[in-house]
Amino acid sequence: MLCGASDMADVADQFSLVTRQFGAEPLHYLSGEINHLNRLSADWNENSRETVASVDLCVFVILRRHGDITWNTELKEALNAGKPFIILCLSSTYDMFLNLTRNVPDLTAIKDNGTRKLIRTMSELGSERHLTLVQFDMANFSDVYRREASRIFTAGLSSLQVRFQREALAGILSAPADLSTADLAAAEEVALDEFEDKYFRKRAIFALIDRAAASAETAAALVASREQGVQRLAIHHLADLYRQRPPAPEFLADCVSLANHSDDVGVIRRLVPALFQLDVTAAIEALAELDLSEIGTRRKLAGELEAYEDQLVDPAIRELAVSLLERCMQDTKDVGWLARCRAYLDRLKTTS
């Protein structure tokens, strides 16, 4: 899909020729080749969004004019949909952009509204979105477009190769002992891939656990995964996934902070026993910052503190445990649970 202002007609023929040489079908609104339905509620923005969603590659071209739909609708749709895209910019326009941004600090001084909007858009593309604008001259548009499209094509083939490699990996994950170093590295990539199938990711995680092959960074990333099932699995098996002993205080602090900001109560309830499995003393120190507003979390923490009562030898740790228990008892009306918690608290204070 060719995206740009009305002056993109100057390169439309070259765009169509190169696109067809790739075996693809060119689309651009100047020739009516864009998804549309003529009706009372017809909307050019909606037509553009639907077309971007349907194409394989978007080619944004900056010549001399500014296209509102191009930058306010089509680019945003491409970014949100994860569509591959290229931004090509006429060299003389790019030189003008550099000259004006260097010598005109206040863009409102630019009288022409179209030029002012174009400069602002180009500044946003580079400075704010960190996108690359590839320069071309009218005489070499075809060559530059062909080169940049070929890079996208090559990247697509590389992605296809990775997919085939992962399909081969899926067949051997059930036998972790047979995995090579390269296989384990690939399994780690699968486990961390937020766009991968969650069941495949879980199998990769179990393989990493079986071989003790996950790095501390991988463990931290999995605990923070946006996929709920993967995140819960990582927390449940945290003691096997994260092998550093004693655990780094920064790692535990990050886990507690993540739980405090999570909307999933399952995360915080799983995290409490997981931290105790790593190290009792370090867990109590880290859990001092835990949000205990949810009653299930308070009961879970009180239960874990009691389960490790015989390990609370250090007076300072016992004091922290007392403080945590007192917080667990606040705003709690469960008489049976409170009685047990109070009895345990009395034991800790007496021992202290």
Disulfide bonds with the S-S distance in Angstrom:
none
